[in-house]
Amino acid sequence: MPRGAQNPTGTPAGDPRHTPRSRMTGLQRRTQLIEVGRGLFAVRGLDGTTIEEIAAAAGVSKPVIYEHFGSKEGLYTQVVEGEFRILLASINEALTEEAKPRVLVERAALALLTYIEDRTDGFRILMRDAPPSQPEGAFSTLLSHVTARVEHILADEFARRGFSSADGAMYAQMLVGMVAMTGQWWQDSRQPDKREVAAHLVNLAWNGLTGLQKEPELHSED
């Protein structure tokens, strides 16, 4: 480069302020676009985010996004599926380790709250729009997976207590739904501490199970 010429950053060649910009690998660029997209999708949703905004925030041209993901929807699907895997793996880990049923429920509740605390953007996305690959909704799909695991736990516990193991499926839906709804509320308030929230959740769920009737009846007036 001729003496006094400027490099693409606008600083003269040889200027100590100039540091050559390293080119991202394909994997690095893909990871960057997913992170940028995750932040924008969390705030604006799929429909409210444009491909131009994603490109500008990432410092790339639109064709780069198309090259990696095919479309804005393709990028969104990758974001959702990544968050889905992270949360499901966390809850599966909590439910896989050998422990008493009550401890497993505690761990699962705490795993969800920890995910919400650490990856709030991801949780907002899972709760919002369904990607093309999961038309029923990513969070609904995840809850179905978790419910199946909890159903197995409750079936064993119900059998031990002499209850119908078939009722475990219904109670699993109730338990998982209660934890999920509490998580949605907690994502904004963040009060009280997640461990205290998990303790209260299990207090209601488990002490309710302790006094469970084999054949419950409604006591409301006809």
C-alpha positions as CSV (number, residue, x, y, z in Angstrom):
1,M,0.0,0.0,0.0
2,P,1.5,3.4,-1.0
3,R,2.8,5.7,1.8
4,G,0.0,7.8,3.3
5,A,-2.7,5.6,1.8
6,Q,-5.6,4.6,4.0
7,N,-6.9,1.1,4.8
8,P,-10.7,0.3,4.8
9,T,-11.0,1.4,8.4
10,G,-10.1,5.0,7.4
11,T,-6.8,5.1,9.3
12,P,-3.4,5.5,7.5
13,A,-1.5,2.3,6.9
14,G,1.0,1.7,9.7
15,D,-1.0,3.9,12.1
16,P,-0.8,2.1,15.5
17,R,-4.5,2.7,15.9
18,H,-5.2,0.4,13.0
19,T,-5.8,-3.3,13.8
20,P,-6.7,-5.5,10.9
21,R,-10.3,-6.8,11.1
22,S,-10.2,-10.6,11.2
23,R,-12.7,-12.3,9.0
24,M,-15.2,-14.6,10.7
25,T,-15.4,-18.2,9.8
26,G,-18.7,-19.6,8.5
27,L,-19.5,-21.1,11.9
28,Q,-18.6,-17.9,13.7
29,R,-20.8,-15.8,11.4
30,R,-23.7,-18.2,11.8
31,T,-23.4,-18.1,15.6
32,Q,-23.3,-14.3,15.5
33,L,-26.4,-14.1,13.3
34,I,-28.3,-16.4,15.6
35,E,-27.3,-14.3,18.7
36,V,-28.3,-11.1,16.9
37,G,-31.5,-12.6,15.7
38,R,-32.3,-13.9,19.2
39,G,-32.1,-10.5,20.7
40,L,-34.3,-8.8,18.0
41,F,-36.9,-11.6,17.9
42,A,-37.2,-11.5,21.7
43,V,-38.2,-7.8,21.6
44,R,-40.1,-7.6,18.4
45,G,-41.2,-11.1,17.5
46,L,-40.9,-12.8,14.1
47,D,-43.3,-10.5,12.2
48,G,-42.0,-7.3,13.8
49,T,-38.4,-8.0,12.9
50,T,-37.1,-7.3,9.4
51,I,-34.2,-8.9,7.5
52,E,-32.8,-5.4,7.1
53,E,-32.7,-4.9,10.8
54,I,-30.9,-8.2,11.4
55,A,-28.3,-7.4,8.7
56,A,-27.7,-3.9,10.1
57,A,-27.3,-5.1,13.7
58,A,-24.9,-7.9,12.6
59,G,-23.0,-5.6,10.2
60,V,-23.5,-7.7,7.2
61,S,-25.5,-7.5,3.9
62,K,-28.8,-9.3,3.5
63,P,-27.4,-11.9,1.1
64,V,-25.2,-13.2,4.0
65,I,-28.3,-14.0,6.0
66,Y,-29.9,-15.7,3.0
67,E,-26.7,-17.7,2.4
68,H,-26.7,-19.1,6.0
69,F,-30.4,-19.5,6.7
70,G,-32.4,-19.1,3.4
71,S,-34.8,-16.6,4.9
72,K,-35.7,-14.7,8.1
73,E,-38.0,-17.6,9.0
74,G,-35.1,-20.0,8.6
75,L,-33.0,-17.9,11.0
76,Y,-35.9,-17.8,13.4
77,T,-36.4,-21.6,13.3
78,Q,-32.7,-22.0,14.2
79,V,-33.0,-19.6,17.2
80,V,-36.1,-21.4,18.5
81,E,-34.7,-24.9,18.0
82,G,-31.5,-23.9,19.8
83,E,-33.4,-22.6,22.8
84,F,-35.7,-25.6,22.8
85,R,-32.7,-28.0,23.0
86,I,-31.0,-26.0,25.8
87,L,-34.2,-25.9,28.0
88,L,-35.2,-29.5,27.3
89,A,-31.7,-30.7,28.1
90,S,-31.7,-28.8,31.4
91,I,-35.0,-30.2,32.5
92,N,-34.1,-33.7,31.3
93,E,-30.9,-33.6,33.3
94,A,-32.9,-32.6,36.4
95,L,-35.3,-35.5,36.0
96,T,-32.7,-38.1,35.0
97,E,-30.6,-38.2,38.2
98,E,-31.8,-40.8,40.7
99,A,-33.7,-39.1,43.5
100,K,-37.1,-39.2,45.4
101,P,-40.0,-38.0,43.3
102,R,-40.4,-34.8,45.4
103,V,-36.7,-33.9,44.8
104,L,-37.1,-34.5,41.1
105,V,-40.1,-32.1,41.0
106,E,-38.0,-29.5,42.9
107,R,-35.1,-29.9,40.4
108,A,-37.4,-29.6,37.4
109,A,-39.0,-26.4,38.7
110,L,-35.6,-24.9,39.5
111,A,-34.2,-25.9,36.1
112,L,-37.0,-24.0,34.4
113,L,-36.6,-20.9,36.5
114,T,-32.8,-21.0,36.1
115,Y,-33.2,-21.1,32.3
116,I,-35.6,-18.1,32.5
117,E,-33.1,-16.2,34.6
118,D,-30.1,-17.0,32.4
119,R,-31.8,-16.9,28.9
120,T,-34.7,-14.5,29.3
121,D,-34.6,-13.6,25.6
122,G,-34.8,-17.3,24.7
123,F,-37.8,-17.9,27.0
124,R,-39.7,-14.9,25.5
125,I,-39.2,-16.4,22.0
126,L,-40.3,-19.8,23.0
127,M,-43.5,-18.3,24.5
128,R,-44.3,-16.1,21.5
129,D,-44.3,-17.4,17.9
130,A,-44.4,-20.9,16.5
131,P,-41.7,-21.6,13.9
132,P,-42.7,-23.3,10.7
133,S,-41.1,-26.6,11.9
134,Q,-43.2,-26.6,15.1
135,P,-46.7,-25.2,14.1
136,E,-48.1,-26.2,17.5
137,G,-45.6,-24.0,19.3
138,A,-42.2,-24.6,20.6
139,F,-43.1,-24.2,24.3
140,S,-46.1,-26.5,23.9
141,T,-43.9,-29.1,22.3
142,L,-41.4,-28.8,25.1
143,L,-44.1,-29.1,27.8
144,S,-45.4,-32.3,26.1
145,H,-41.9,-33.8,26.4
146,V,-41.6,-32.8,30.0
147,T,-45.1,-33.9,30.9
148,A,-44.3,-37.4,29.6
149,R,-41.3,-37.6,31.9
150,V,-43.3,-36.3,34.9
151,E,-46.1,-38.7,34.1
152,H,-43.7,-41.6,34.5
153,I,-42.6,-40.3,37.9
154,L,-46.1,-39.7,39.1
155,A,-47.3,-43.1,37.8
156,D,-44.7,-44.8,40.1
157,E,-45.7,-42.6,43.0
158,F,-49.4,-43.2,42.5
159,A,-48.9,-46.9,42.3
160,R,-46.9,-46.9,45.5
161,R,-49.8,-45.1,47.3
162,G,-52.5,-47.4,45.9
163,F,-53.9,-44.8,43.4
164,S,-54.7,-45.4,39.8
165,S,-51.5,-45.0,37.8
166,A,-53.6,-43.9,34.8
167,D,-54.4,-40.7,36.7
168,G,-50.8,-39.9,36.6
169,A,-51.1,-38.5,33.1
170,M,-53.8,-36.0,34.1
171,Y,-51.9,-34.9,37.2
172,A,-48.7,-34.5,35.2
173,Q,-50.4,-32.0,32.9
174,M,-51.6,-30.1,36.0
175,L,-48.2,-30.1,37.6
176,V,-46.2,-29.1,34.5
177,G,-48.8,-26.4,33.6
178,M,-48.6,-24.9,37.1
179,V,-44.8,-24.7,36.9
180,A,-44.9,-23.2,33.4
181,M,-47.5,-20.5,34.3
182,T,-45.5,-19.6,37.4
183,G,-42.4,-19.3,35.2
184,Q,-44.2,-16.9,32.9
185,W,-45.2,-14.7,35.8
186,W,-41.7,-14.8,37.4
187,Q,-39.8,-13.8,34.2
188,D,-41.0,-10.2,34.7
189,S,-41.2,-9.9,38.4
190,R,-38.0,-11.9,39.4
191,Q,-39.3,-11.7,42.9
192,P,-38.9,-13.6,45.1
193,D,-35.7,-15.5,44.5
194,K,-36.0,-18.5,42.2
195,R,-35.2,-21.0,44.9
196,E,-38.0,-19.6,47.0
197,V,-40.4,-19.7,44.1
198,A,-39.5,-23.3,43.4
199,A,-40.0,-24.2,47.1
200,H,-43.4,-22.6,47.1
201,L,-44.3,-24.5,43.9
202,V,-43.4,-27.8,45.3
203,N,-45.0,-26.9,48.6
204,L,-48.4,-26.5,46.8
205,A,-47.9,-29.4,44.5
206,W,-46.5,-32.0,46.9
207,N,-48.5,-31.2,49.9
208,G,-51.5,-31.3,47.7
209,L,-50.5,-34.7,46.5
210,T,-50.0,-35.8,50.1
211,G,-53.6,-35.2,50.9
212,L,-54.9,-36.5,47.6
213,Q,-58.2,-38.4,47.6
214,K,-58.5,-41.5,45.5
215,E,-62.0,-40.5,44.3
216,P,-62.3,-36.8,44.5
217,E,-65.8,-35.2,44.3
218,L,-66.9,-31.6,43.8
219,H,-68.5,-30.0,46.8
220,S,-70.1,-27.0,45.1
221,E,-73.8,-26.7,45.1
222,D,-75.8,-28.1,42.2
